[in-house]
């Protein structure tokens, strides 16, 4: 009761105090209508198409199907295909009152279809609520999501969580702008540097659907060329979609499109925009107000109308691989969209992945490359420093940087900024044997040894000091830094060049651009800022560490990261020089010296075809405890010609506070194994279906042990 009702005089008018029980009784007897219960008990159904087929937001495989619900008459107008709804899920079969199933918890879902009758013979629960009359799930998007779910052995609900952004009521209430007329076809511009570049633009502008793998020339022109491809597609009256690895790259393409076409012709879909603004941009695309989209990996599902072009830049970047189930790759989703919508396809980058080479080798796409004269004119000079050079270089042993690198830095600083790429961030370096370079491990837990400013090396897992370490491989006693961190490198360069400013770019603080004045820019791979006028020189340090990773893609990834940094350096004619500290005889180093990423990818593809490795074959990884993986492999009905490799033990993740766990990685301290299942070309769909069926059966049975299944894992060792 309020304070007035609690006074002893009965209130201002002397009336007796009201009691809460009387208030409740008066509310019960009131004739005013109360809010309808979410079960819609006794409510009339819609006269036409009274059944709604709903996809509930339950990302478990054994519930990956549609469920039928009754449509109350009051929801008839808003309950249209594609809208968000709320339904009661999990009601018992026998909980029926007045012809309606009741019970269960409220859960979100999408209304997929309205039907006259249901395949279910029993009573149906009613739609609880239409969340919004805005149709967000089109037939095209639903078909794409189903194709992605089938390819990656996932559930449709999980894919739609990636495809449809969270709702913002304020964004839905605002109208989207009116669509603009198609722009004129652009000029070829710098596309003339490529043999088939102008013809590619003409095909887009005329409504064609060319498919190309584009090996871009080094330099900043790639974003302008990508914008011209989008403009040519818009000129034909169709839509275009561009997916890039990160927000910085998206901002560059966004700026080029704005400069070329003006405001209001494209949408930028990145996480940096915030939920409400991003949803408003997404709605503008869904409503047809905007026909062009540029964004990061979540934009691969953007509902562009009349799609005429899908493009992916730098498909080898890890950011294109989604971390949430079922972990699709943007390149493969765009390939599905190109086949589904029969539109043009453009896969571009400074480097070339093995998957891109396979598209050309199979004849599905055409190469879009420049002549060797153009490549030599645009690329910088590449110089190498190998192990023999380091062994003869006293300065390299003392300061961990070869003399040639110091000379190139000194000469480059006379004309502009110098980029220094190091393969890891931070300060504390991990250690290796100075003679054979075997990683230094703790004798107690086999963890990596790390060097600090003072004292003996310390284990990075258990923290134990190793004062009397010796190499178990060669017996040597000397240690060297396996990888020097970005901050440590910046300090060493700052002491060597005290009059020159030193900037760092990495995970905590990524620079977008740097001025053209002399400076040292120390960056981790992928975080290199763009310099005004290009870098005068670049150093690629610790190349052996990048090439020595125990992974099938180590050489391909190292070459891609080197080329990505070298492409920011001025051409050789303008004095641009790159020094890579790696063995010159290795294939990726030779490909960098010749600036031939396509030839490297073609040779890699031939070797993988001979060995039966992806992408020539399709592969799936099954991870979990040894007992769970053995049980799973025993119950799955694999297709013919399937080959099981393993299982093998996975490294134990150390228990560390604040350490984030990657999806599919073993919990900290637990021992997991992983088995690889390989099938020949053409059997990938059967493999995914078999793994999905087995996983669904385990979930329906309630198996407690977790088993992770991933199709086409990016790292297979």
C-alpha positions as CSV (number, residue, x, y, z in Angstrom):
1,X,0.0,0.0,0.0
2,X,1.0,3.6,-0.5
3,X,2.1,5.8,2.4
4,X,-1.3,7.7,2.3
5,X,-3.2,4.5,2.7
6,X,-1.1,3.4,5.6
7,X,-2.0,6.3,7.8
8,X,-4.2,5.6,10.8
9,X,-6.8,8.3,10.0
10,X,-7.9,6.4,6.9
11,X,-6.5,8.9,4.4
12,X,-7.4,12.5,3.5
13,X,-11.1,11.9,3.3
14,X,-11.4,9.6,6.2
15,X,-12.3,6.5,4.1
16,X,-11.3,3.1,5.4
17,X,-7.9,1.9,4.1
18,X,-8.0,-0.2,0.9
19,X,-6.6,-3.7,1.2
20,X,-4.6,-5.5,-1.5
21,X,-7.0,-8.5,-1.5
22,X,-10.0,-6.3,-2.3
23,X,-8.1,-4.8,-5.2
24,X,-7.3,-8.2,-6.6
25,X,-10.9,-9.4,-6.3
26,X,-12.2,-6.2,-8.0
27,X,-9.8,-6.8,-10.9
28,X,-11.0,-10.4,-11.2
29,X,-14.6,-9.3,-11.4
30,X,-14.0,-6.4,-13.9
31,X,-15.6,-6.8,-17.3
32,X,-12.8,-5.1,-19.1
33,X,-10.9,-7.5,-21.4
34,X,-7.6,-8.8,-20.0
35,X,-4.5,-9.5,-22.1
36,X,-5.0,-12.7,-24.1
37,X,-2.9,-15.7,-22.9
38,X,-0.2,-16.7,-25.2
39,X,-2.0,-20.0,-25.8
40,X,-4.9,-18.3,-27.6
41,X,-7.2,-20.8,-25.9
42,X,-10.6,-20.8,-27.5
43,X,-9.6,-18.2,-30.1
44,X,-10.9,-18.5,-33.7
45,X,-8.4,-19.5,-36.3
46,X,-7.6,-17.8,-39.5
47,X,-10.2,-18.5,-42.2
48,X,-7.6,-19.1,-44.9
49,X,-4.3,-21.0,-44.5
50,X,-4.8,-21.6,-40.7
51,X,-1.5,-23.5,-40.3
52,X,1.9,-21.8,-40.0
53,X,5.1,-23.8,-40.6
54,X,7.7,-22.4,-38.3
55,X,11.5,-22.9,-38.0
56,X,12.2,-22.7,-34.2
57,X,15.4,-21.2,-33.0
58,X,16.8,-24.4,-31.6
59,X,20.2,-25.1,-33.1
60,X,20.3,-28.8,-32.3
61,X,20.6,-31.2,-35.1
62,X,17.8,-33.7,-34.1
63,X,15.3,-30.8,-34.2
64,X,16.5,-29.4,-37.6
65,X,13.0,-29.4,-39.2
66,X,9.9,-27.4,-39.4
67,X,7.0,-27.4,-36.8
68,X,3.3,-26.6,-37.5
69,X,1.4,-24.1,-35.4
70,X,-2.2,-22.8,-35.6
71,X,-2.7,-19.2,-36.7
72,X,-5.2,-17.2,-34.5
73,X,-7.5,-15.0,-36.5
74,X,-6.1,-11.9,-34.8
75,X,-2.6,-12.7,-36.0
76,X,-3.7,-13.5,-39.6
77,X,-2.7,-10.3,-41.2
78,X,0.8,-10.1,-39.6
79,X,1.6,-13.8,-39.7
80,X,3.1,-13.8,-43.2
81,X,6.0,-15.9,-44.5
82,X,9.4,-14.5,-43.5
83,X,8.4,-12.7,-40.2
84,X,9.7,-13.3,-36.7
85,X,7.4,-15.1,-34.4
86,X,7.3,-16.5,-30.9
87,X,5.9,-20.0,-30.2
88,X,5.6,-22.3,-27.3
89,X,7.9,-25.2,-27.7
90,X,8.3,-28.4,-25.7
91,X,4.7,-29.0,-24.6
92,X,3.6,-32.5,-23.8
93,X,1.5,-34.5,-26.2
94,X,-1.3,-34.8,-23.6
95,X,-1.5,-31.2,-22.4
96,X,-4.4,-30.2,-24.6
97,X,-7.2,-27.8,-23.6
98,X,-10.0,-26.6,-25.8
99,X,-8.3,-28.0,-28.9
100,X,-4.9,-26.4,-28.3
101,X,-1.7,-27.8,-27.1
102,X,-0.4,-25.9,-24.1
103,X,2.7,-25.7,-22.1
104,X,6.4,-25.4,-23.0
105,X,8.6,-22.4,-23.0
106,X,8.4,-19.4,-25.3
107,X,11.0,-19.5,-28.1
108,X,11.8,-17.4,-31.1
109,X,11.4,-18.6,-34.7
110,X,10.7,-17.7,-38.3
111,X,7.4,-18.3,-40.1
112,X,8.4,-20.1,-43.2
113,X,5.1,-21.0,-44.9
114,X,1.3,-20.7,-44.5
115,X,-0.6,-23.9,-45.2
116,X,-4.2,-25.1,-45.4
117,X,-3.5,-28.3,-43.6
118,X,-0.9,-29.8,-41.3
119,X,0.9,-33.1,-41.7
120,X,0.5,-33.5,-38.0
121,X,-2.7,-35.3,-37.1
122,X,-2.9,-34.1,-33.5
123,X,-4.0,-30.7,-32.0
124,X,-1.6,-27.8,-32.7
125,X,-0.3,-25.2,-30.4
126,X,-1.1,-21.6,-31.5
127,X,1.4,-19.0,-32.6
128,X,2.1,-17.0,-29.4
129,X,3.1,-13.7,-31.0
130,X,4.2,-12.1,-34.2
131,X,7.3,-10.2,-33.1
132,X,7.3,-7.9,-36.1
133,X,5.4,-7.8,-39.4
134,X,8.7,-7.0,-41.1
135,X,9.5,-10.0,-43.5
136,X,13.2,-10.7,-42.9
137,X,13.5,-14.2,-44.3
138,X,13.0,-14.5,-48.1
139,X,12.8,-17.7,-50.0
140,X,16.2,-17.0,-51.6
141,X,17.8,-16.5,-48.2
142,X,16.1,-19.6,-46.8
143,X,17.3,-21.7,-49.7
144,X,20.9,-20.4,-49.2
145,X,20.8,-21.1,-45.5
146,X,19.6,-24.6,-46.1
147,X,22.4,-25.2,-48.7
148,X,25.0,-23.9,-46.2
149,X,23.6,-26.1,-43.4
150,X,23.7,-29.2,-45.6
151,X,27.3,-28.5,-46.8
152,X,28.7,-28.0,-43.3
153,X,26.6,-30.6,-41.5
154,X,24.9,-28.0,-39.4
155,X,21.4,-26.9,-38.4
156,X,19.3,-24.4,-40.4
157,X,18.7,-22.4,-37.2
158,X,22.4,-21.9,-36.6
159,X,22.9,-20.6,-40.1
160,X,20.0,-18.2,-39.8
161,X,21.5,-16.8,-36.6
162,X,24.5,-15.8,-38.8
163,X,22.4,-14.7,-41.7
164,X,19.7,-12.5,-40.0
165,X,21.0,-9.8,-37.6
166,X,19.2,-9.2,-34.3
167,X,16.1,-7.1,-34.5
168,X,16.0,-3.4,-33.7
169,X,12.5,-2.0,-33.3
170,X,13.6,1.6,-33.9
171,X,15.4,0.6,-37.1
172,X,12.2,-1.1,-38.4
173,X,10.0,1.9,-37.7
174,X,12.2,4.2,-39.9
175,X,11.5,4.0,-43.6
176,X,14.3,3.2,-46.0
177,X,15.2,5.6,-48.7
178,X,13.8,5.3,-52.2
179,X,16.1,3.3,-54.6
180,X,18.2,5.3,-57.0
181,X,18.3,4.7,-60.7
182,X,21.2,2.6,-62.1
183,X,24.4,4.6,-62.6
184,X,26.2,4.8,-65.9
185,X,28.8,2.2,-66.7
186,X,32.2,3.2,-65.5
187,X,35.4,3.5,-67.5
188,X,37.9,0.7,-67.4
189,X,40.5,2.8,-65.6
190,X,43.2,0.7,-64.0
191,X,41.5,-2.5,-65.1
192,X,43.2,-1.8,-68.4
193,X,46.4,-3.1,-66.8
194,X,44.9,-6.6,-67.0
195,X,44.6,-8.5,-70.3
196,X,40.9,-9.4,-69.7
197,X,40.1,-6.5,-67.3
198,X,38.0,-4.3,-69.7
199,X,36.2,-7.3,-71.1
200,X,35.3,-8.3,-67.5
201,X,33.7,-4.9,-66.8
202,X,31.9,-4.9,-70.1
203,X,30.4,-8.3,-69.3
204,X,29.1,-7.1,-66.0
205,X,27.7,-3.9,-67.4
206,X,25.8,-5.8,-70.1
207,X,24.2,-8.2,-67.7
208,X,26.5,-11.1,-68.1
209,X,27.8,-13.5,-65.4
210,X,31.5,-13.9,-65.8
211,X,33.5,-15.9,-63.2
212,X,37.1,-14.9,-62.6
213,X,40.0,-15.4,-60.2
214,X,41.7,-12.1,-60.0
215,X,45.4,-11.8,-59.1
216,X,45.7,-8.1,-58.3
217,X,48.8,-6.1,-58.9
218,X,50.6,-4.6,-55.9
219,X,49.6,-1.1,-54.9
220,X,46.5,0.7,-53.7
221,X,44.5,0.5,-56.9
222,X,42.8,-2.8,-56.0
223,X,40.0,-1.0,-54.0
224,X,39.3,1.3,-57.0
225,X,39.1,-1.7,-59.3
226,X,36.8,-3.5,-57.0
227,X,34.5,-0.4,-56.8
228,X,34.4,-0.2,-60.6
229,X,33.3,-3.9,-60.8
230,X,30.5,-3.0,-58.4
231,X,29.5,0.1,-60.4
232,X,29.5,-1.9,-63.7
233,X,27.1,-4.4,-62.1
234,X,24.8,-1.7,-60.8
235,X,24.8,-0.1,-64.3
236,X,23.1,-3.3,-65.5
237,X,20.2,-2.9,-63.0
238,X,21.5,-5.7,-60.8
239,X,22.9,-5.9,-57.3
240,X,26.5,-6.6,-56.1
241,X,28.0,-8.0,-52.9
242,X,31.6,-7.6,-51.8
243,X,33.0,-9.5,-48.7
244,X,36.4,-8.4,-47.3
245,X,38.4,-9.7,-44.3
246,X,38.1,-6.8,-41.8
247,X,36.6,-3.4,-41.1
248,X,39.7,-1.5,-42.3
249,X,39.5,-3.1,-45.7
250,X,35.8,-2.5,-45.9
251,X,36.3,1.2,-45.1
252,X,38.7,1.5,-48.1
253,X,36.2,-0.1,-50.5
254,X,33.4,2.0,-49.0
255,X,35.4,5.2,-49.6
256,X,36.1,4.3,-53.2
257,X,32.4,3.4,-53.9
258,X,31.3,6.7,-52.4
259,X,33.9,8.6,-54.5
260,X,32.8,6.8,-57.7
261,X,29.0,6.6,-57.2
262,X,28.1,9.1,-54.5
263,X,26.1,8.6,-51.3
264,X,23.1,6.3,-51.0
265,X,24.0,3.6,-53.5
266,X,25.6,1.0,-51.2
267,X,25.5,-0.2,-47.7
268,X,28.4,-0.9,-45.3
269,X,27.8,-4.0,-43.1
270,X,30.4,-4.3,-40.4
271,X,30.3,-4.9,-36.7
272,X,31.8,-1.5,-36.0
273,X,28.6,0.2,-37.0
274,X,26.7,-1.0,-34.0
275,X,23.5,-3.2,-33.8
276,X,20.9,-0.6,-34.7
277,X,22.7,1.1,-37.5
278,X,23.8,-2.2,-39.0
279,X,20.2,-3.6,-38.9
280,X,19.0,-0.4,-40.5
281,X,21.5,-0.9,-43.3
282,X,20.5,-4.5,-43.6
283,X,16.8,-3.6,-43.9
284,X,17.6,-1.1,-46.6
285,X,19.2,-3.9,-48.6
286,X,16.3,-6.3,-47.8
287,X,13.7,-3.8,-48.9
288,X,15.5,-3.1,-52.2
289,X,16.5,0.5,-51.4
290,X,20.2,-0.3,-51.8
291,X,21.6,-2.7,-54.4
292,X,25.2,-2.9,-53.4
293,X,26.8,-4.2,-50.1
294,X,30.3,-4.1,-48.8
295,X,31.0,-5.9,-45.5
296,X,32.9,-8.4,-43.5
297,X,32.1,-12.1,-43.3
298,X,28.6,-11.8,-41.9
299,X,27.7,-9.8,-45.1
300,X,28.0,-13.1,-47.1
301,X,24.3,-13.6,-46.4
302,X,23.2,-10.1,-47.2
303,X,19.8,-10.2,-48.9
304,X,20.8,-8.3,-52.1
305,X,17.9,-8.2,-54.6
306,X,18.6,-9.2,-58.2
307,X,22.1,-10.3,-57.3
308,X,24.5,-9.9,-60.3
309,X,27.9,-10.1,-58.7
310,X,29.5,-11.7,-55.6
311,X,33.1,-10.8,-54.9
312,X,35.5,-11.9,-52.2
313,X,38.8,-10.2,-51.4
314,X,41.8,-12.1,-49.9
315,X,40.0,-15.4,-49.3
316,X,43.0,-16.9,-47.6
317,X,42.5,-14.6,-44.6
318,X,41.4,-16.4,-41.4
319,X,38.7,-13.8,-40.8
320,X,36.7,-15.2,-43.6
321,X,36.1,-18.4,-41.6
322,X,33.1,-18.1,-39.3
323,X,33.8,-19.1,-35.7
324,X,30.2,-19.9,-34.8
325,X,28.5,-23.2,-35.8
326,X,28.5,-24.5,-38.5
327,X,31.6,-22.4,-39.2
328,X,31.1,-21.7,-42.9
329,X,33.8,-19.9,-45.0
330,X,32.8,-16.8,-46.9
331,X,34.3,-18.0,-50.1
332,X,32.3,-21.2,-50.2
333,X,29.1,-19.4,-49.3
334,X,29.6,-16.9,-52.2
335,X,30.2,-19.9,-54.5
336,X,26.9,-21.3,-53.4
337,X,25.2,-17.9,-54.1
338,X,26.8,-17.7,-57.5
339,X,25.4,-21.1,-58.4
340,X,22.0,-20.4,-56.9
341,X,21.5,-17.0,-58.4
342,X,23.5,-17.6,-61.6
343,X,25.4,-14.4,-61.1
344,X,29.0,-13.3,-61.7
345,X,31.8,-14.3,-59.3
346,X,35.0,-12.5,-58.6
347,X,37.7,-14.0,-56.2
348,X,40.5,-11.5,-55.8
349,X,43.7,-10.8,-53.8
350,X,47.3,-10.0,-54.1
351,X,48.1,-13.6,-53.5
352,X,46.4,-16.8,-54.6
353,X,45.0,-19.6,-52.5
354,X,45.0,-23.3,-53.6
355,X,41.2,-23.1,-53.7
356,X,41.3,-20.3,-56.1
357,X,43.8,-22.2,-58.3
358,X,41.4,-25.2,-58.3
359,X,38.6,-23.0,-59.6
360,X,40.7,-22.0,-62.6
361,X,42.2,-25.5,-63.0
362,X,38.7,-27.0,-63.2
363,X,37.5,-24.5,-65.8
364,X,34.8,-23.0,-63.5
365,X,36.5,-19.6,-63.5
366,X,38.9,-17.8,-65.8
367,X,42.1,-16.2,-64.6
368,X,42.3,-12.4,-64.5
369,X,46.0,-11.6,-64.3
370,X,48.4,-9.0,-65.7
371,X,51.3,-9.5,-68.0
372,X,54.7,-10.1,-66.5
373,X,55.9,-6.7,-67.6
374,X,53.1,-5.1,-65.6
375,X,54.0,-7.2,-62.6
376,X,57.6,-6.3,-62.7
377,X,56.8,-2.6,-63.0
378,X,54.4,-2.6,-60.0
379,X,56.3,-4.9,-57.6
380,X,59.2,-3.9,-55.3
381,X,62.6,-5.4,-55.4
382,X,62.8,-8.6,-53.2
383,X,66.0,-9.5,-51.4
384,X,66.6,-12.5,-49.2
385,X,68.7,-13.4,-46.2
386,X,69.2,-17.1,-45.6
387,X,70.7,-19.2,-42.8
388,X,74.2,-19.1,-44.3
389,X,74.1,-15.3,-44.5
390,X,73.0,-15.2,-40.8
391,X,75.7,-17.6,-39.7
392,X,78.4,-15.3,-41.3
393,X,76.7,-12.1,-39.9
394,X,78.0,-11.2,-36.4
395,X,75.4,-8.4,-36.2
396,X,72.6,-10.8,-36.8
397,X,73.7,-13.0,-33.9
398,X,74.0,-10.1,-31.6
399,X,70.9,-8.1,-32.5
400,X,68.8,-10.7,-34.2
401,X,68.6,-8.5,-37.4
402,X,71.0,-9.0,-40.3
403,X,73.3,-6.3,-41.6
404,X,71.4,-6.2,-45.0
405,X,68.2,-5.3,-43.1
406,X,69.9,-2.5,-41.2
407,X,71.2,-1.1,-44.5
408,X,67.8,-1.2,-46.2
409,X,66.2,0.5,-43.2
410,X,68.8,3.2,-43.2
411,X,68.5,3.9,-46.9
412,X,64.7,3.6,-46.9
413,X,64.3,6.2,-44.0
414,X,65.9,8.8,-46.3
415,X,62.8,8.6,-48.6
416,X,59.9,7.6,-46.4
417,X,58.5,5.2,-43.8
418,X,59.8,1.6,-43.5
419,X,57.5,-1.3,-42.6
420,X,58.8,-4.1,-40.3
421,X,56.7,-7.3,-40.2
422,X,57.1,-9.7,-37.2
423,X,55.1,-12.9,-36.9
424,X,53.8,-12.3,-33.4
425,X,52.8,-9.5,-31.0
426,X,54.0,-8.8,-27.5
427,X,57.3,-8.7,-25.8
428,X,58.3,-12.1,-24.2
429,X,59.8,-14.3,-27.0
430,X,59.7,-18.1,-27.1
431,X,63.0,-19.8,-27.2
432,X,64.6,-22.4,-29.5
433,X,67.9,-24.1,-29.8
434,X,70.5,-21.8,-31.3
435,X,72.1,-24.6,-33.3
436,X,69.2,-26.8,-34.7
437,X,66.3,-24.4,-34.0
438,X,64.2,-27.1,-32.3
439,X,61.6,-25.4,-30.0
440,X,62.8,-25.3,-26.4
441,X,60.4,-27.3,-24.2
442,X,60.0,-27.6,-20.4
443,X,61.2,-30.9,-19.0
444,X,58.3,-31.1,-16.6
445,X,55.2,-30.4,-18.8
446,X,56.6,-29.9,-22.3
447,X,55.4,-26.3,-22.4
448,X,57.3,-23.6,-24.4
449,X,60.2,-21.8,-22.7
450,X,60.0,-18.0,-22.7
451,X,62.8,-15.5,-22.1
452,X,62.3,-12.5,-19.8
453,X,64.5,-9.5,-19.2
454,X,66.5,-11.1,-16.5
455,X,66.9,-14.6,-15.1
456,X,66.6,-18.1,-16.5
457,X,64.0,-19.0,-19.2
458,X,60.6,-19.8,-17.7
459,X,58.0,-22.3,-18.9
460,X,54.9,-20.5,-20.4
461,X,52.6,-23.2,-19.0
462,X,53.7,-24.2,-15.5
463,X,56.0,-21.3,-14.8
464,X,59.0,-23.4,-13.8
465,X,62.5,-22.0,-14.5
466,X,64.9,-24.0,-16.7
467,X,68.4,-23.0,-15.6
468,X,70.3,-25.9,-17.1
469,X,68.5,-26.6,-20.3
470,X,70.1,-28.6,-23.1
471,X,68.6,-29.5,-26.5
472,X,67.4,-33.1,-26.7
473,X,67.9,-33.1,-30.5
474,X,71.5,-32.0,-30.9
475,X,72.7,-31.6,-27.3
476,X,73.5,-27.9,-27.6
477,X,73.2,-25.6,-24.6
478,X,72.6,-22.2,-26.3
479,X,69.1,-20.7,-26.7
480,X,67.9,-18.1,-29.2
481,X,64.7,-16.2,-29.5
482,X,62.3,-18.3,-31.7
483,X,60.2,-15.3,-32.6
484,X,60.9,-11.8,-31.5
485,X,57.7,-9.9,-30.6
486,X,56.5,-6.7,-32.1
487,X,57.1,-4.6,-29.0
488,X,60.6,-6.0,-28.4
489,X,61.5,-5.4,-32.1
490,X,60.2,-1.8,-31.8
491,X,62.4,-1.2,-28.8
492,X,65.5,-2.5,-30.5
493,X,64.8,-0.4,-33.7
494,X,64.2,2.6,-31.5
495,X,67.6,2.3,-29.9
496,X,69.3,1.8,-33.3
497,X,67.5,4.8,-34.9
498,X,66.9,7.2,-32.0
499,X,65.9,10.2,-34.2
500,X,63.2,8.3,-36.0
501,X,59.7,7.8,-34.6
502,X,58.6,4.1,-34.1
503,X,55.0,3.1,-34.4
504,X,53.5,-0.3,-33.7
505,X,50.3,-1.9,-35.1
506,X,48.9,-5.1,-33.7
507,X,45.9,-6.7,-32.0
508,X,45.5,-4.1,-29.2
509,X,46.0,-1.1,-31.5
510,X,45.8,-1.4,-35.2
511,X,46.7,1.6,-37.3
512,X,44.8,2.3,-40.5
513,X,47.2,4.7,-42.2
514,X,50.5,6.4,-41.5
515,X,52.0,9.6,-43.0
516,X,54.6,9.5,-45.7
517,X,57.3,11.0,-43.5
518,X,60.3,8.8,-42.4
519,X,59.2,6.5,-39.6
520,X,59.6,2.8,-38.5
521,X,56.3,0.9,-38.5
522,X,56.4,-2.4,-36.7
523,X,53.4,-4.6,-37.4
524,X,52.1,-8.1,-37.1
525,X,50.8,-9.9,-40.2
526,X,47.4,-8.5,-41.3
527,X,47.7,-5.3,-39.2
528,X,50.0,-3.4,-41.6
529,X,48.8,0.2,-42.1
530,X,48.7,1.9,-45.5
531,X,51.4,4.5,-45.9
532,X,50.8,7.7,-47.9
533,X,52.7,7.2,-51.1
534,X,53.7,3.7,-50.2
535,X,56.5,2.4,-48.0
536,X,60.1,3.0,-49.0
537,X,61.2,-0.4,-47.8
538,X,59.9,-3.4,-45.8
539,X,61.5,-6.0,-43.6
540,X,59.9,-9.5,-43.3
541,X,61.5,-11.0,-40.2
542,X,61.6,-14.5,-38.8
543,X,60.3,-16.1,-42.0
544,X,61.5,-19.5,-40.9
545,X,59.1,-19.4,-37.9
546,X,56.1,-18.8,-40.2
547,X,57.2,-21.5,-42.6
548,X,58.0,-24.0,-39.8
549,X,54.4,-24.2,-38.5
550,X,53.2,-27.8,-38.5
551,X,50.3,-27.1,-40.9
552,X,49.4,-28.0,-44.5
553,X,48.9,-24.3,-45.3
554,X,52.1,-23.0,-43.7
555,X,53.8,-22.1,-47.0
556,X,50.7,-20.7,-48.6
557,X,49.9,-18.5,-45.5
558,X,53.4,-17.3,-45.2
559,X,53.5,-16.3,-48.9
560,X,50.1,-14.6,-48.6
561,X,51.3,-12.5,-45.6
562,X,54.6,-11.6,-47.2
563,X,52.9,-10.5,-50.4
564,X,50.3,-8.5,-48.4
565,X,53.0,-6.5,-46.7
566,X,55.2,-6.2,-49.9
567,X,52.2,-4.9,-51.9
568,X,52.2,-1.8,-49.7
569,X,55.8,-0.9,-50.7
570,X,56.6,1.4,-53.6
571,X,57.5,-0.2,-57.0
572,X,61.1,-1.1,-57.8
573,X,61.4,1.8,-60.2
574,X,60.7,4.2,-57.3
575,X,63.3,2.5,-55.0
576,X,61.0,0.1,-53.2
577,X,62.9,-2.8,-51.5
578,X,61.8,-5.7,-49.4
579,X,64.1,-7.9,-47.4
580,X,62.7,-11.3,-46.3
581,X,64.7,-13.2,-43.6
582,X,64.1,-16.8,-44.8
583,X,65.9,-19.6,-46.6
584,X,66.1,-18.5,-50.3
585,X,65.8,-22.0,-51.7
586,X,62.3,-22.6,-50.2
587,X,59.4,-22.6,-52.6
588,X,57.4,-19.8,-51.0
589,X,60.4,-17.5,-50.8
590,X,61.2,-18.1,-54.5
591,X,57.5,-17.4,-55.4
592,X,57.9,-14.1,-53.5
593,X,61.1,-13.2,-55.3
594,X,59.5,-13.8,-58.7
595,X,56.1,-12.4,-57.5
596,X,54.4,-15.5,-58.7
597,X,51.7,-16.5,-56.2
598,X,49.7,-18.2,-58.9
599,X,52.5,-20.5,-59.9
600,X,53.0,-21.4,-56.2
601,X,49.3,-22.2,-55.8
602,X,49.2,-24.3,-58.9
603,X,52.2,-26.4,-57.7
604,X,50.6,-26.8,-54.3
605,X,47.4,-28.0,-55.9
606,X,49.2,-30.6,-58.0
607,X,51.0,-32.0,-54.9
608,X,47.7,-32.1,-52.9
609,X,46.0,-33.9,-55.7
610,X,48.7,-36.5,-55.7
611,X,48.5,-36.9,-51.9
612,X,44.7,-36.7,-51.7
613,X,44.6,-33.6,-49.5
614,X,42.0,-30.7,-49.6
615,X,40.8,-29.0,-51.6
616,X,41.1,-31.9,-54.1
617,X,39.4,-34.1,-51.5
618,X,36.7,-33.2,-49.0
619,X,37.7,-33.7,-45.4
620,X,36.0,-33.5,-42.0
621,X,37.5,-33.3,-38.5
622,X,35.9,-35.2,-35.6
623,X,37.3,-34.1,-32.2
624,X,36.5,-35.1,-28.6
625,X,37.6,-37.5,-25.9
626,X,39.0,-40.8,-27.2
627,X,36.0,-42.7,-26.0
628,X,33.5,-40.3,-27.6
629,X,35.3,-40.2,-30.9
630,X,35.5,-44.0,-31.0
631,X,31.8,-44.2,-30.3
632,X,30.9,-41.6,-32.9
633,X,33.0,-43.3,-35.6
634,X,31.5,-46.6,-34.8
635,X,27.9,-45.5,-35.3
636,X,28.4,-43.2,-38.4
637,X,27.5,-44.8,-41.7
638,X,30.3,-43.3,-43.9
639,X,30.0,-43.2,-47.7
640,X,31.9,-45.5,-49.8
641,X,35.6,-44.7,-50.4
642,X,35.7,-42.8,-47.1
643,X,39.0,-43.0,-45.3
644,X,39.5,-42.4,-41.6
645,X,42.9,-41.0,-40.6
646,X,43.8,-41.2,-36.9
647,X,42.7,-40.5,-34.3
648,X,45.7,-38.6,-32.9
649,X,46.1,-36.7,-29.7
650,X,45.6,-32.9,-29.7
651,X,47.8,-30.6,-27.7
652,X,46.5,-30.1,-24.2
653,X,45.3,-26.5,-23.7
654,X,47.1,-25.0,-20.6
655,X,44.9,-23.7,-17.8
656,X,45.3,-19.9,-17.9
657,X,43.1,-17.2,-16.6
658,X,41.5,-15.0,-19.3
659,X,42.5,-17.4,-22.1
660,X,39.7,-17.6,-24.7
661,X,38.7,-21.0,-26.0
662,X,38.3,-21.4,-29.7
663,X,35.2,-23.2,-31.0
664,X,36.0,-26.9,-31.2
665,X,39.1,-26.6,-29.1
666,X,39.5,-29.0,-26.1
667,X,38.7,-27.5,-22.7
668,X,41.7,-26.4,-20.7
669,X,43.5,-29.4,-19.2
670,X,41.4,-32.1,-21.0
671,X,43.0,-34.6,-23.3
672,X,41.2,-34.8,-26.7
673,X,41.9,-36.7,-29.9
674,X,41.0,-35.8,-33.5
675,X,40.2,-38.1,-36.4
676,X,40.1,-36.9,-40.0
677,X,37.6,-38.4,-42.5
678,X,38.5,-38.0,-46.1
679,X,36.4,-38.7,-49.2
680,X,37.2,-38.3,-52.9
681,X,35.7,-35.5,-55.0
682,X,31.9,-35.7,-55.5
683,X,31.3,-37.4,-52.1
684,X,31.4,-34.4,-49.9
685,X,27.6,-34.0,-49.6
686,X,27.3,-37.7,-48.6
687,X,30.0,-37.3,-46.0
688,X,28.3,-34.2,-44.5
689,X,24.9,-35.9,-44.5
690,X,26.3,-39.0,-42.7
691,X,28.1,-37.0,-40.1
692,X,25.1,-34.9,-39.5
693,X,22.8,-37.9,-39.1
694,X,25.2,-39.5,-36.6
695,X,25.5,-36.3,-34.6
696,X,21.7,-35.9,-34.5
697,X,21.3,-39.4,-33.3
698,X,23.8,-38.9,-30.5
699,X,22.0,-35.7,-29.4
700,X,18.6,-37.3,-29.5
701,X,19.9,-40.1,-27.3
702,X,21.4,-37.6,-24.9
703,X,25.0,-38.7,-25.1
704,X,26.9,-36.7,-22.5
705,X,30.3,-36.6,-24.2
706,X,30.8,-33.7,-26.6
707,X,32.0,-34.4,-30.1
708,X,32.9,-31.6,-32.5
709,X,32.4,-32.1,-36.2
710,X,33.8,-29.6,-38.7
711,X,33.7,-29.9,-42.4
712,X,36.7,-28.5,-44.3
713,X,38.8,-27.6,-41.2
714,X,41.2,-24.8,-42.0
715,X,44.1,-26.3,-40.0
716,X,44.6,-30.0,-40.4
717,X,48.3,-30.2,-39.4
